[in-house]
Amino acid sequence: MLTSILQQAPAETTRYMVAGYSVIFSVMFLYVVSLIIRRRNLKRDLEILAEMEPKEK
Amino acid sequence: MEPKPRLLAILDIVTVLLLITAVGMVFLYAPLEAVMGQVQRVFYFHVANAWVGMLGFLVAAIAGVAFLRKGDHKWDVVGMAAVEISFVFFFIAIVSGSIWARGSWGTWWTWDPRLTTAAIVELVYAAYLMLRQGIEDPDRRARFGAVYAILSFISVPLTFISIRIFRTIHPVIIGSGAAGAEGSFDMTPKMLQTFMFSLLTFSFIFADLLWHRIRLGKLADKTENLRLKVIQ
């Protein structure tokens, strides 16, 4: 009885948890997207350069 | 262009499955912490992000030593890849830690030894990324990167031990005897399992991203070499 009176409910911190995981997943997602975009751009550059490359006789 | 290795494709799938499982454990398996409430769940991925940060900076330092010893440019690619990934994950650790601090300490930031040294680490590696951009010659850039990665790694263990040698409000989670700091908590077996699983998951995420970033670095080198050839 005394324990249940003294025992407090956990603090209401749900919005901080939501904010924390939003940051974690957003930044991870953006980094993966940046890797994909950079790879795609490099592939395109490589194709263009390969066309421009002087052919050896 | 090199096709994606089969092992990398398998690693991608395993990593995604581990991440889904870790998220499930954080939200469905780990119990609600009695004092801090829901914000304590940030802890699992906050520490895992910091772990990836420190691991990558270590890999960069080792790659730096390997480059200086062997002079092989591939080690520069590895070092750069590791620093970039760790910079991102350490940034996440700092921001998520700040949000956790707001929920449990009532403040977004305090110049506590752990927070201060973590901020210094992030700034040191931000400088690494910026200074590299300013060096045109690939050999000089690689040598600079190697030496910088080795020297700047000193800041990483300093951050790790800062909460053990200074008075701090940051909780000591790993190797803690007493949980006296503000915001510290005793982990139940389910919490500990979730924590260890998150560390394992993020180790896989690091390995997977590192492999992808190294492939990107090699592709960038190939493009640069071809560009020089076309210009000449």
Interface residues (C-beta under 8 A of the other chain):
Chain A: Q8 P10 A11 E12 T13 T14 Y16 M17 A19 G20 Y21 V23 I24 V27 M28 Y31 V32 L35 R38 R39 L42 K43 D45 L46 L49 A50 M52 E53 P54
Chain B: M1 L32 E33 A34 V35 M36 G37 Q38 V39 Q40 R41 V42 F45 H46 N49 I85 V88 F91 I92 V95 S96 I99 W100 R102 G103 S104 I205 L209 H212 R213 R215 L216 L219 A220 K222 T223 L226 R227 K229 V230
